[in-house]
């Protein structure tokens, strides 16, 4: 047995037992709830409220991290035989294995806060160790890990690519997806004109119309006159319906949604408000180019 595994064996078995107890209790609790719900929904609800899981017996995040940190830290640079032994060790402890997903998210958060590349290595190792066996979705944690690494100036592509090389096919597909998406989708950069705010621009150079002639006063004037307090105006509503129908009939709607969400996902804290902001900004970009490419006959 690898020395690192021998050193954590007793702790791993203890945490596996506690995780299994919590899992079994939760499964039984849900089974009883479903059975009671068929007879009396009120009684079933009361049962769930009165039978809250005992959190004292559940492993804490600190305990889980204390176990995973040394293993995942050395896994990334270990040889193939050692990596296979570590993966098999955790695959035999499925309840403990199920904690790797949240561990990846915590590594991403610590990487974002500290910039220490070790947290990226640990998070990537966790993805590789799981290898899809837990059937849990690691997409969010891996994405957060990749974005945090880029924001900290680390060579995320190189680290993710190496992790992909030592992964099975399923984990490799997940890890390389972020490398491919980031290099073809949108990112936020500082506004080159004002030096403030944020402007969404594609990574690759394109021929786009320069909007720098538009002043803040011009922008605010049109926004106030044509957008605010006009959403209930029949003419504005007809205009919106026409544009929505054009979008839907273009066959490009699925790709538009993907592009908007991709621009949001690479940000630190995606939210509904940010999604609306990004959608509005990208809509303005498209409208700007559309108006310049095909000017309205009324204004020609």
C-alpha positions in Angstrom: 0.0 0.0 0.0 1.2 3.5 -0.8 2.6 5.2 2.3 0.1 8.1 2.0 -2.8 5.6 2.1 -1.4 3.7 5.0 -1.3 6.9 7.0 -5.0 7.7 6.4 -6.4 4.2 6.5 -7.9 4.2 9.9 -9.3 7.7 9.5 -10.7 6.9 6.1 -12.5 3.8 7.4 -13.9 5.8 10.3 -15.3 8.6 8.0 -16.6 6.0 5.5 -18.6 4.4 8.4 -20.0 7.7 9.5 -20.9 8.7 6.0 -22.6 5.3 5.4 -24.6 5.7 8.6 -25.8 9.1 7.6 -26.7 7.9 4.1 -28.6 4.8 5.4 -30.5 6.9 8.0 -31.4 9.4 5.3 -32.5 6.7 2.9 -34.7 5.0 5.5 -36.2 8.4 6.6 -37.2 9.1 3.0 -38.6 5.6 2.6 -40.8 6.0 5.6 -41.9 9.5 4.5 -43.1 8.2 1.1 -45.0 5.4 2.8 -46.7 7.7 5.3 -47.5 10.3 2.6 -49.7 7.8 0.7 -51.8 7.6 3.8 -51.6 11.0 5.6 -49.7 13.9 4.1 -50.0 15.9 7.3 -48.5 13.1 9.4 -45.8 12.5 6.8 -44.8 16.2 7.0 -44.8 16.1 10.8 -42.6 13.0 10.7 -40.0 14.8 8.6 -40.0 17.8 10.9 -39.6 15.7 14.0 -36.9 13.4 12.5 -34.1 15.8 11.6 -30.8 14.1 10.8 -28.3 14.2 13.7 -25.6 16.5 12.3 -23.3 15.8 15.2 -22.5 12.3 13.8 -21.9 13.6 10.2 -18.3 14.2 9.1 -17.5 17.9 8.9 -16.0 19.6 5.9 -12.8 20.2 8.0 -12.5 16.4 8.6 -13.1 15.6 5.0 -10.6 18.2 3.8 -8.0 17.0 6.4 -8.3 13.5 4.8 -8.4 14.5 1.1 -5.8 17.3 1.1 -2.6 15.2 1.5 -3.9 12.5 -0.8 -5.0 14.8 -3.6 -1.9 17.0 -3.3 0.4 14.0 -4.0 -1.9 12.2 -6.5 -1.3 14.8 -9.2 2.4 14.1 -9.4 2.4 10.4 -8.5 3.2 7.7 -11.0 0.5 5.7 -12.7 0.6 2.7 -10.4 0.3 5.0 -7.3 -2.7 6.8 -8.9 -4.5 3.6 -9.7 -4.0 2.4 -6.1 -5.4 5.7 -4.7 -8.4 5.6 -7.0 -9.1 2.0 -6.1 -8.8 2.9 -2.4 -11.6 5.5 -2.6 -13.7 3.5 -5.1 -13.9 0.8 -2.4 -15.3 3.5 0.0 -18.2 4.8 -2.0 -19.8 7.0 0.7 -16.5 8.7 1.3 -16.1 9.0 -2.5 -19.4 10.9 -2.7 -17.7 13.8 -0.8 -15.3 14.6 -3.5 -17.7 16.8 -5.5 -18.1 19.3 -2.6 -14.4 19.0 -2.0 -13.7 20.3 -5.5 -15.9 23.3 -4.9 -14.1 24.1 -1.7 -10.8 23.9 -3.4 -12.1 26.3 -6.1 -13.2 28.8 -3.4 -9.8 28.6 -1.6 -8.0 29.0 -4.9 -10.1 32.1 -5.6 -9.3 33.5 -2.1 -5.5 32.7 -1.9 -4.3 32.2 -5.5 -2.4 29.1 -4.2 -2.0 26.6 -7.1 -2.0 23.7 -4.7 -5.8 24.1 -4.4 -6.2 23.7 -8.1 -4.0 20.5 -8.1 -6.1 19.1 -5.2 -9.4 19.9 -7.0 -8.3 18.4 -10.3 -7.0 15.3 -8.5 -10.4 14.8 -6.9 -12.1 14.9 -10.3 -9.6 12.4 -11.7 -10.0 10.1 -8.6 -13.8 10.0 -8.9 -13.6 9.4 -12.7 -17.4 9.4 -12.9 -17.8 6.5 -10.6 -20.0 8.4 -8.0 -22.3 9.4 -10.8 -22.2 13.0 -9.4 -22.0 16.1 -11.6 -18.6 17.8 -11.1 -19.3 20.4 -13.8 -19.9 23.3 -11.5 -16.9 22.7 -9.2 -14.6 22.1 -12.1 -15.8 25.2 -13.9 -15.3 27.3 -10.7 -11.8 25.8 -10.4 -10.9 26.7 -14.0 -12.3 30.3 -13.8 -10.5 30.9 -10.4 -7.2 29.7 -11.9 -7.5 32.0 -14.9 -8.4 34.9 -12.7 -5.3 34.3 -10.5 -3.1 34.3 -13.6 -2.4 30.5 -13.5 -2.0 28.5 -16.6 -5.3 26.7 -16.2 -5.1 25.1 -19.7 -1.8 23.4 -18.9 -3.0 22.0 -15.5 -6.4 20.9 -16.8 -4.8 19.3 -19.9 -2.4 17.3 -17.8 -5.2 16.2 -15.5 -7.1 15.1 -18.6 -4.1 13.1 -19.7 -4.1 11.1 -16.5 -7.9 10.7 -16.4 -10.3 8.1 -17.7 -12.4 9.1 -20.7 -15.3 10.5 -18.8 -13.2 12.8 -16.5 -11.1 13.8 -19.5 -14.1 14.9 -21.5 -15.3 17.0 -18.5 -12.0 18.7 -17.9 -11.2 19.5 -21.5 -14.6 20.9 -22.1 -13.7 24.0 -20.0 -10.4 24.5 -21.9 -12.2 24.4 -25.2 -15.2 26.5 -24.1 -13.1 29.2 -22.5 -11.0 29.7 -25.6 -14.0 30.0 -27.9 -16.6 31.8 -25.8 -16.9 35.3 -24.3 -15.1 36.9 -21.4 -15.3 40.3 -19.6 -12.6 42.9 -20.1 -12.0 46.4 -19.0 -13.7 49.0 -21.2 -10.9 50.3 -23.4 -12.6 53.7 -24.0 -13.5 54.8 -20.5 -11.2 52.6 -18.4 -14.1 51.7 -16.2 -17.0 49.3 -16.2 -17.1 46.1 -18.1 -17.5 45.3 -21.8 -18.2 41.9 -23.2 -16.0 41.1 -26.2 -15.1 37.8 -27.9 -11.7 36.3 -27.5 -10.9 36.2 -31.2 -10.5 39.4 -33.3 -13.6 40.3 -35.3 -14.5 43.2 -37.5 -17.0 45.1 -35.3 -18.3 48.6 -35.4 -16.6 50.9 -32.9 -19.2 52.4 -30.6 -16.8 54.8 -28.9 -18.4 57.9 -30.6 -21.4 57.3 -28.3 -21.0 59.4 -25.2 -22.5 58.6 -21.8 -24.9 61.4 -22.2 -26.1 60.1 -25.6 -26.5 56.6 -24.2 -28.4 57.7 -21.1 -30.7 60.0 -23.2 -31.8 57.2 -25.6 -32.1 54.7 -22.7 -34.4 57.0 -20.7 -36.5 58.1 -23.7 -36.8 54.8 -25.6 -36.5 52.1 -22.9 -37.5 53.1 -19.4 -41.2 53.4 -18.7 -42.1 52.4 -22.2 -42.5 48.6 -21.7 -46.3 48.9 -21.7 -46.4 51.1 -24.8 -48.2 49.2 -27.6 -45.7 50.3 -30.2 -42.8 49.1 -28.1 -44.5 45.9 -27.4 -45.2 45.3 -31.1 -41.5 46.0 -31.8 -40.4 43.5 -29.2 -42.8 40.9 -30.6 -41.4 41.4 -34.1 -37.8 41.0 -32.9 -38.6 37.9 -30.8 -40.3 36.3 -33.7 -37.3 37.0 -35.9 -35.0 35.5 -33.3 -37.2 32.4 -33.0 -37.6 31.9 -36.8 -33.8 32.4 -37.4 -33.0 28.9 -36.0 -30.3 30.5 -33.9 -32.1 30.8 -30.6 -30.5 27.8 -28.9 -27.0 29.1 -29.8 -27.9 32.6 -28.6 -28.9 31.2 -25.2 -25.8 29.1 -25.0 -23.6 32.2 -25.8 -25.3 34.4 -23.2 -25.1 31.7 -20.5 -21.4 31.0 -21.4 -20.6 34.7 -20.9 -22.3 34.6 -17.5 -20.7 31.4 -16.3 -17.1 32.7 -16.5 -17.9 35.4 -14.0 -17.1 35.1 -10.3 -20.6 35.2 -9.0 -23.3 34.4 -11.7 -26.7 35.7 -10.8 -30.1 36.5 -12.4 -29.2 40.2 -12.4 -25.8 39.5 -14.2 -27.6 37.3 -16.7 -30.0 40.1 -17.5 -27.1 42.6 -17.8 -25.1 40.3 -20.1 -28.2 39.6 -22.2 -28.9 43.3 -22.5 -25.3 44.1 -23.4 -25.1 41.4 -26.0 -28.5 42.4 -27.4 -27.2 45.9 -27.8 -24.1 44.7 -29.6 -26.2 42.7 -32.0 -28.7 45.5 -32.5 -25.8 47.9 -33.1 -24.3 45.7 -35.8 -27.7 44.9 -37.4 -28.6 48.6 -37.7 -25.3 49.4 -39.3 -25.4 46.5 -41.7 -29.0 47.1 -42.7 -30.0 50.7 -42.0 -33.8 51.4 -41.7 -35.3 52.5 -45.1 -36.9 55.3 -43.1 -33.5 56.8 -42.3 -31.7 56.3 -45.6 
